[in-house]
């Protein structure tokens, strides 16, 4: 059965489920990247903090801020040096840049049937208009609108 032949509710649930699966996939990749970066930076507790920071990435913006504060706190409390702290910041900038400009638009876009640029623009507009909640709900809202749009354009 083609996706457009599915009942509307089933298609919407599948789209939102795809969004959640994409979010978890992005979080897993980000967690792996943080773990590798923190290990290279010789951050204390890198094997715990890296995956935890990745898991926090499921919550847009707020999760990244909490992750940065957590990692910085562990680094400072772990008696690490300036090199470790700078390496931690570089890791965060690189991973967050990769996540924001490539991973999230690409992986979420594939999961919900949207182009990566559409996902990026939706997140930017949602964040600008409604802050962290706008970022959180921008992609699922756009995905639901896309389902309705595709159904409206479908020949009867």
C-alpha positions as CSV (number, residue, x, y, z in Angstrom):
1,X,0.0,0.0,0.0
2,X,1.4,3.4,-0.9
3,X,1.7,5.9,1.9
4,X,-0.8,8.2,0.3
5,X,-3.4,5.4,0.3
6,X,-3.2,5.0,4.0
7,X,-5.9,6.4,6.3
8,X,-5.0,9.9,7.4
9,X,-4.5,9.0,11.0
10,X,-2.2,6.2,10.2
11,X,-0.1,8.4,7.9
12,X,0.1,11.2,10.6
13,X,1.2,8.7,13.3
14,X,3.8,7.3,10.9
15,X,5.1,10.7,10.1
16,X,5.3,11.7,13.8
17,X,6.9,8.4,14.6
18,X,9.4,9.0,11.9
19,X,10.2,12.3,13.5
20,X,10.8,10.7,16.9
21,X,13.0,8.0,15.3
22,X,15.0,10.7,13.5
23,X,15.5,12.6,16.7
24,X,16.8,9.6,18.5
25,X,19.1,8.7,15.6
26,X,20.5,12.3,15.6
27,X,20.9,12.1,19.4
28,X,22.8,8.8,19.1
29,X,25.2,10.1,16.5
30,X,25.7,13.3,18.5
31,X,26.4,11.3,21.6
32,X,29.0,9.2,19.8
33,X,30.6,12.4,18.4
34,X,30.7,14.0,21.8
35,X,32.2,10.8,23.4
36,X,34.9,10.7,20.8
37,X,35.7,14.4,21.1
38,X,35.7,14.3,24.9
39,X,38.0,11.2,24.8
40,X,40.4,13.1,22.6
41,X,40.2,16.1,24.9
42,X,41.0,13.8,27.8
43,X,37.9,15.1,29.7
44,X,37.3,13.3,33.0
45,X,34.3,11.0,32.8
46,X,34.1,11.2,29.0
47,X,32.6,7.8,28.6
48,X,29.5,8.9,30.7
49,X,29.3,12.5,29.9
50,X,29.4,12.0,26.1
51,X,26.4,9.7,25.8
52,X,24.5,11.8,28.3
53,X,25.1,15.0,26.3
54,X,23.9,13.2,23.2
55,X,20.7,12.1,25.0
56,X,20.1,15.7,26.1
57,X,20.3,16.7,22.5
58,X,16.7,15.3,22.0
59,X,15.5,18.5,23.6
60,X,16.4,21.3,21.1
61,X,18.5,24.3,22.3
62,X,17.8,23.7,26.1
63,X,19.3,20.2,25.9
64,X,22.5,21.5,24.3
65,X,22.8,24.3,26.9
66,X,22.4,21.8,29.7
67,X,24.9,19.4,28.1
68,X,27.4,22.2,27.7
69,X,27.0,23.2,31.4
70,X,27.3,19.6,32.5
71,X,30.4,18.9,30.5
72,X,32.0,22.2,31.5
73,X,31.2,21.5,35.2
74,X,32.7,18.0,35.0
75,X,35.8,19.3,33.3
76,X,36.3,22.1,35.8
77,X,35.5,19.9,38.8
78,X,37.7,17.1,37.5
79,X,40.8,19.2,37.9
80,X,41.3,19.4,34.1
81,X,43.6,22.0,32.6
82,X,43.0,24.8,30.2
83,X,43.7,22.5,27.2
84,X,40.9,20.2,28.3
85,X,38.4,23.1,28.6
86,X,39.3,24.6,25.3
87,X,39.1,21.2,23.6
88,X,35.7,20.7,25.2
89,X,34.5,24.0,23.8
90,X,35.9,23.2,20.3
91,X,34.2,19.8,20.5
92,X,30.8,21.4,21.3
93,X,31.1,24.0,18.5
94,X,32.0,21.3,15.9
95,X,29.4,18.8,17.0
96,X,26.6,21.4,17.3
97,X,27.5,22.9,14.0
98,X,27.4,19.4,12.3
99,X,24.1,18.6,14.1
100,X,22.4,21.9,13.3
101,X,23.5,22.3,9.7
102,X,23.7,18.7,8.5
103,X,22.5,15.9,10.7
104,X,19.1,17.2,11.9
105,X,18.0,18.6,8.5
106,X,19.2,15.5,6.6
107,X,18.1,12.7,8.9
108,X,14.8,14.3,10.1
109,X,14.0,15.4,6.6
110,X,14.4,11.8,5.3
111,X,12.3,10.4,8.2
112,X,9.3,12.8,7.7
113,X,9.5,13.2,3.9
114,X,10.8,16.8,3.9
115,X,13.8,18.4,2.2
116,X,16.7,19.2,4.4
117,X,16.4,22.9,3.6
118,X,12.7,22.9,4.6
119,X,13.7,21.4,8.0
120,X,16.4,23.9,8.5
121,X,14.2,26.8,7.7
122,X,11.3,25.5,9.8
123,X,13.6,25.2,12.8
124,X,15.0,28.7,12.3
125,X,11.6,30.2,11.9
126,X,10.2,28.3,14.8
127,X,13.0,29.3,17.0
128,X,12.8,32.9,16.0
129,X,9.0,33.1,16.5
130,X,8.5,30.9,19.5
131,X,11.9,30.2,21.1
132,X,12.8,26.7,22.3
133,X,9.2,25.5,22.0
134,X,9.1,26.7,18.4
135,X,12.3,24.7,17.7
136,X,10.8,21.6,19.3
137,X,7.5,21.7,17.4
138,X,8.6,23.2,14.1
139,X,9.5,20.0,12.3
140,X,6.6,17.9,13.5
141,X,4.2,20.8,12.6
142,X,5.7,21.1,9.1
143,X,5.6,17.4,8.6
144,X,1.9,17.3,9.5
145,X,1.2,20.2,7.2
146,X,3.1,18.4,4.5
147,X,0.9,15.3,4.9
148,X,-2.2,17.5,4.5
149,X,-0.6,19.3,1.5
150,X,0.2,16.0,-0.3
151,X,-3.3,14.7,0.3
152,X,-4.9,17.9,-1.0
153,X,-2.8,17.7,-4.2
154,X,-3.4,14.0,-4.7
155,X,-5.7,13.2,-7.6
156,X,-9.0,11.7,-6.5
